Amino acid sequence: MDNGLFEYLAKRYVLEFTNNNVIKLMKVNPIEEKDVYIVWICKTLQNNKALLSTTLDDGMYYEVTYNGDKQELYFDAYEKVHNEAIPMIDKNTK
């Protein structure tokens, strides 16, 4: 799939999902396309994958994958349930 088309579709799915589900729970106004952004994107051979989020403070992030072999698009919605900073140990200090 063309990169531009994939990015467009990924953002549209996030926009539609958010406006049909998330904003009802948060009781806020619908978001616009400019409120959806791509965090990470990759194309390998005929496959595409993107991680996306929105400007809403809802802890949600989204994964959109295109399987070029099957010509199928997969959409996953996740909610962050835990975030922790883990300090790395400096090997030079004892």
Backbone as a printed PyTorch tensor [residue, N CA C, xyz], in Angstrom:
tensor([[[  0.8450,  -1.1750,   0.0000],
         [  0.0000,   0.0000,   0.0000],
         [  0.8920,   1.2410,   0.0000]],

        [[  0.4960,   2.2320,  -0.7180],
         [  1.1950,   3.5090,  -0.7760],
         [  1.2670,   4.1180,   0.6260]],

        [[  2.4330,   4.6840,   0.9860],
         [  2.6230,   5.2670,   2.3210],
         [  1.6030,   6.3630,   2.6360]],

        [[  1.3570,   7.2320,   1.6820],
         [  0.4010,   8.3170,   1.9040],
         [ -0.9920,   7.7910,   2.1870]],

        [[ -1.4310,   6.7950,   1.4380],
         [ -2.7500,   6.2070,   1.6490],
         [ -2.8110,   5.5160,   3.0100]],

        [[ -1.7530,   4.7980,   3.3690],
         [ -1.7340,   4.1180,   4.6680],
         [ -1.8320,   5.1290,   5.8120]],

        [[ -1.0510,   6.1980,   5.7560],
         [ -1.0950,   7.2200,   6.8050],
         [ -2.4950,   7.8240,   6.9110]],

        [[ -3.0930,   8.1220,   5.7700],
         [ -4.4410,   8.6890,   5.7480],
         [ -5.4460,   7.7320,   6.4060]],

        [[ -5.4150,   6.4530,   6.0020],
         [ -6.3540,   5.4770,   6.5480],
         [ -6.1420,   5.2690,   8.0430]],

        [[ -4.8800,   5.1930,   8.4580],
         [ -4.5800,   4.9940,   9.8790],
         [ -5.1500,   6.1420,  10.7060]],

        [[ -4.9230,   7.3650,  10.2730],
         [ -5.4400,   8.5270,  11.0020],
         [ -6.9690,   8.5430,  11.0020]],

        [[ -7.5830,   8.1690,   9.8720],
         [ -9.0500,   8.1610,   9.7870],
         [ -9.6480,   7.1500,  10.7570]],

        [[ -9.0450,   5.9530,  10.8570],
         [ -9.5650,   4.9410,  11.7860],
         [ -9.4590,   5.4180,  13.2250]],

        [[ -8.3420,   6.0460,  13.5770],
         [ -8.1840,   6.5790,  14.9350],
         [ -9.2000,   7.6850,  15.1910]],

        [[ -9.3610,   8.5740,  14.2370],
         [-10.3150,   9.6750,  14.3670],
         [-11.7350,   9.1440,  14.5690]],

        [[-12.1500,   8.2170,  13.7300],
         [-13.5010,   7.6720,  13.8220],
         [-13.7110,   6.9010,  15.1240]],

        [[-12.7310,   6.0840,  15.5170],
         [-12.8530,   5.3280,  16.7570],
         [-12.9590,   6.2800,  17.9460]],

        [[-12.1000,   7.2860,  17.9750],
         [-12.0960,   8.2370,  19.0850],
         [-13.4220,   8.9870,  19.1600]],

        [[-13.8970,   9.4750,  18.0310],
         [-15.1410,  10.2510,  18.0290],
         [-16.3770,   9.3890,  18.2910]],

        [[-16.3100,   8.1060,  17.9790],
         [-17.4590,   7.2300,  18.2040],
         [-17.4430,   6.5530,  19.5690]],

        [[-16.2930,   6.5540,  20.2440],
         [-16.1860,   5.8140,  21.5030],
         [-15.6010,   6.6330,  22.6520]],

        [[-14.4090,   7.1300,  22.4800],
         [-13.6710,   7.7480,  23.5800],
         [-14.2950,   9.0510,  24.0490]],

        [[-14.6700,   9.9230,  23.1220],
         [-15.1890,  11.2370,  23.5450],
         [-16.5100,  11.1210,  24.2920]],

        [[-17.2690,  10.0640,  24.0220],
         [-18.5240,   9.8660,  24.7500],
         [-18.2450,   9.5790,  26.2150]],

        [[-17.1970,   8.8100,  26.4870],
         [-16.8300,   8.4930,  27.8670],
         [-16.2520,   9.7050,  28.5800]],

        [[-15.4760,  10.5020,  27.8420],
         [-14.8270,  11.6690,  28.4370],
         [-15.7350,  12.8940,  28.4690]],

        [[-16.8260,  12.8430,  27.7150],
         [-17.7660,  13.9640,  27.6180],
         [-17.0650,  15.2400,  27.1620]],

        [[-16.3370,  15.1070,  26.0510],
         [-15.6510,  16.2480,  25.4450],
         [-16.1040,  16.3790,  23.9970]],

        [[-15.7190,  17.4690,  23.3550],
         [-16.0700,  17.6970,  21.9560],
         [-15.3040,  16.7440,  21.0460]],

        [[-15.8800,  16.4120,  19.8930],
         [-15.1810,  15.5550,  18.9410],
         [-13.8400,  16.1630,  18.5170]],

        [[-12.8960,  15.2860,  18.2040],
         [-11.5960,  15.7520,  17.7300],
         [-11.6230,  15.8720,  16.2140]],

        [[-10.6070,  16.5390,  15.6780],
         [-10.4620,  16.7000,  14.2380],
         [ -9.2190,  15.9500,  13.7770]],

        [[ -9.0450,  15.8460,  12.4700],
         [ -7.9030,  15.1230,  11.9160],
         [ -6.5720,  15.6950,  12.4080]],

        [[ -6.5120,  16.9940,  12.6270],
         [ -5.2750,  17.6260,  13.0900],
         [ -4.9060,  17.2010,  14.5110]],

        [[ -5.8700,  16.5960,  15.2440],
         [ -5.6380,  16.1460,  16.6150],
         [ -5.1090,  14.7170,  16.6980]],

        [[ -4.9460,  14.0650,  15.5580],
         [ -4.4070,  12.7040,  15.4980],
         [ -2.9950,  12.7830,  14.9400]],

        [[ -2.0570,  12.1150,  15.5990],
         [ -0.6760,  12.1630,  15.1130],
         [ -0.0280,  10.7810,  15.1480]],

        [[  0.9280,  10.6240,  14.2650],
         [  1.6820,   9.3720,  14.1660],
         [  2.9010,   9.4680,  15.0660]],

        [[  3.0450,   8.4890,  15.9500],
         [  4.1880,   8.4210,  16.8590],
         [  5.3390,   7.6880,  16.1830]],

        [[  5.0170,   6.6160,  15.4670],
         [  6.0280,   5.7800,  14.8130],
         [  5.3740,   5.1170,  13.6110]],

        [[  6.1400,   4.9760,  12.5250],
         [  5.6130,   4.3330,  11.3210],
         [  6.7250,   3.5650,  10.6290]],

        [[  6.3660,   2.4440,  10.0170],
         [  7.3610,   1.6100,   9.3370],
         [  6.7030,   0.9140,   8.1470]],

        [[  7.4730,   0.7640,   7.0890],
         [  7.0280,  -0.0270,   5.9350],
         [  8.1160,  -1.0460,   5.6450]],

        [[  7.7600,  -2.3210,   5.6600],
         [  8.6830,  -3.3990,   5.3480],
         [  8.0500,  -4.2570,   4.2610]],

        [[  8.7310,  -4.3040,   3.1210],
         [  8.2100,  -5.0020,   1.9490],
         [  6.8080,  -4.4750,   1.6380]],

        [[  5.7880,  -5.3430,   1.6580],
         [  4.4290,  -4.9090,   1.3160],
         [  3.5710,  -4.6320,   2.5490]],

        [[  4.2050,  -4.5540,   3.7300],
         [  3.4720,  -4.3630,   4.9840],
         [  3.7430,  -2.9840,   5.5840]],

        [[  2.7490,  -2.4560,   6.2810],
         [  2.8670,  -1.1620,   6.9520],
         [  2.4260,  -1.3210,   8.4050]],

        [[  3.0150,  -0.5310,   9.2890],
         [  2.5920,  -0.4900,  10.6880],
         [  2.7950,   0.9150,  11.2070]],

        [[  1.8470,   1.3840,  12.0160],
         [  1.9510,   2.7120,  12.6170],
         [  1.4000,   2.6750,  14.0350]],

        [[  2.0370,   3.4420,  14.9160],
         [  1.5310,   3.6980,  16.2560],
         [  1.0660,   5.1420,  16.2700]],

        [[ -0.1390,   5.3780,  16.7550],
         [ -0.7290,   6.7070,  16.7220],
         [ -1.3070,   7.0760,  18.0740]],

        [[ -1.5450,   8.3670,  18.2630],
         [ -2.2080,   8.8690,  19.4520],
         [ -2.9780,  10.1300,  19.0740]],

        [[ -3.6330,  10.7140,  20.0590],
         [ -4.3810,  11.9470,  19.8440],
         [ -3.9620,  12.9730,  20.8910]],

        [[ -4.4520,  14.1710,  20.7320],
         [ -4.1410,  15.2340,  21.6890],
         [ -4.9770,  15.1310,  22.9620]],

        [[ -5.9100,  14.1900,  23.0270],
         [ -6.7130,  14.0000,  24.2350],
         [ -5.8460,  13.4130,  25.3520]],

        [[ -6.1130,  13.8000,  26.5660],
         [ -5.4030,  13.2710,  27.7280],
         [ -6.1850,  12.0630,  28.2500]],

        [[ -6.1920,  10.9880,  27.4420],
         [ -7.0080,   9.8210,  27.7700],
         [ -6.1970,   8.5420,  27.9570]],

        [[ -4.8820,   8.6040,  27.7620],
         [ -4.0440,   7.4250,  27.9350],
         [ -4.1860,   6.3890,  26.8280]],

        [[ -4.8380,   6.7360,  25.7420],
         [ -5.0530,   5.7870,  24.6460],
         [ -3.9380,   5.8940,  23.6130]],

        [[ -3.6000,   4.7450,  23.0190],
         [ -2.7690,   4.7470,  21.8280],
         [ -3.2690,   3.6540,  20.9050]],

        [[ -2.8830,   3.7620,  19.6390],
         [ -3.4750,   2.9250,  18.6040],
         [ -2.3990,   2.3240,  17.7230]],

        [[ -2.6730,   1.1290,  17.2420],
         [ -1.7680,   0.4420,  16.3250],
         [ -2.5710,   0.0620,  15.0820]],

        [[ -2.0660,   0.4550,  13.9420],
         [ -2.7090,   0.1070,  12.6730],
         [ -1.6840,  -0.6470,  11.8430]],

        [[ -2.0750,  -1.8110,  11.3500],
         [ -1.1770,  -2.6690,  10.5740],
         [ -1.8530,  -3.0270,   9.2630]],

        [[ -1.0880,  -2.9640,   8.1800],
         [ -1.5850,  -3.4170,   6.8770],
         [ -0.8060,  -4.6460,   6.4750]],

        [[ -1.5110,  -5.7590,   6.2730],
         [ -0.9150,  -7.0030,   5.8070],
         [ -1.0590,  -7.0340,   4.2910]],

        [[  0.0520,  -6.7890,   3.5980],
         [  0.0260,  -6.7160,   2.1450],
         [ -0.2670,  -8.0400,   1.4660]],

        [[  0.0850,  -9.1480,   2.1240],
         [ -0.1870, -10.4620,   1.5380],
         [ -1.6850, -10.7400,   1.4790]],

        [[ -2.3930, -10.3990,   2.5450],
         [ -3.8330, -10.6470,   2.6210],
         [ -4.6550,  -9.4250,   2.2370]],

        [[ -3.9760,  -8.2840,   2.0480],
         [ -4.6450,  -7.0100,   1.7750],
         [ -5.7130,  -6.7310,   2.8390]],

        [[ -5.2830,  -6.8500,   4.1080],
         [ -6.1510,  -6.5910,   5.2440],
         [ -5.5210,  -5.5200,   6.1250]],

        [[ -6.3780,  -4.6920,   6.7050],
         [ -5.9440,  -3.6510,   7.6330],
         [ -6.4250,  -4.0540,   9.0240]],

        [[ -5.5330,  -3.9850,  10.0170],
         [ -5.8690,  -4.3340,  11.3910],
         [ -5.7620,  -3.0840,  12.2500]],

        [[ -6.7190,  -2.9150,  13.1420],
         [ -6.7680,  -1.7430,  14.0240],
         [ -6.8600,  -2.2210,  15.4560]],

        [[ -5.9500,  -1.7450,  16.3130],
         [ -5.9660,  -2.0810,  17.7290],
         [ -5.9520,  -0.8000,  18.5470]],

        [[ -6.7380,  -0.7730,  19.6170],
         [ -6.7790,   0.3640,  20.5280],
         [ -6.3290,  -0.1150,  21.8980]],

        [[ -5.4180,   0.6380,  22.5050],
         [ -4.8630,   0.2780,  23.8060],
         [ -4.9900,   1.4470,  24.7660]],

        [[ -5.0740,   1.1230,  26.0550],
         [ -5.0540,   2.1420,  27.0870],
         [ -3.8520,   1.8980,  27.9870]],

        [[ -3.0870,   2.9410,  28.2080],
         [ -1.9150,   2.8190,  29.0670],
         [ -2.3910,   2.5360,  30.4840]],

        [[ -1.8950,   1.4480,  31.0670],
         [ -2.3040,   1.0920,  32.4210],
         [ -1.1650,   1.2430,  33.4280]],

        [[  0.0540,   1.3780,  32.9320],
         [  1.1800,   1.5210,  33.8510],
         [  2.3300,   2.2130,  33.1430]],

        [[  2.9980,   3.1240,  33.8670],
         [  4.1820,   3.7910,  33.3470],
         [  5.1240,   3.9800,  34.5090]],

        [[  6.3610,   3.5190,  34.3470],
         [  7.3350,   3.5840,  35.4280],
         [  8.7100,   3.8890,  34.8650]],

        [[  9.4150,   4.8030,  35.4960],
         [ 10.8070,   5.0880,  35.1150],
         [ 11.6980,   4.1060,  35.8500]],

        [[ 12.5800,   3.4500,  35.1110],
         [ 13.4900,   2.4770,  35.7010],
         [ 14.9150,   3.0070,  35.5170]],

        [[ 15.5790,   3.3940,  36.6260],
         [ 16.9400,   3.9400,  36.4980],
         [ 17.9150,   2.8640,  36.0320]],

        [[ 18.7790,   3.2490,  35.1360],
         [ 19.8010,   2.3370,  34.6300],
         [ 21.0500,   2.4580,  35.5080]],

        [[ 21.6760,   1.3390,  35.7880],
         [ 22.8620,   1.3230,  36.6260],
         [ 24.0810,   1.6440,  35.7850]],

        [[ 24.8810,   2.5960,  36.2520],
         [ 26.1200,   2.9780,  35.5890],
         [ 27.1820,   1.9520,  35.9500]],

        [[ 27.7530,   1.2690,  34.9470],
         [ 28.7550,   0.2210,  35.1930],
         [ 30.0460,   0.7810,  35.7990]],

        [[ 30.3020,   2.0770,  35.6290],
         [ 31.5390,   2.6850,  36.1270],
         [ 31.4720,   3.0580,  37.6060]],

        [[ 30.2810,   3.0440,  38.2040],
         [ 30.1630,   3.3710,  39.6210],
         [ 29.8120,   2.1390,  40.4130]],

        [[ 30.3640,   2.0390,  41.5980],
         [ 30.0940,   0.8640,  42.4330],
         [ 29.5010,   1.2780,  43.7460]]])
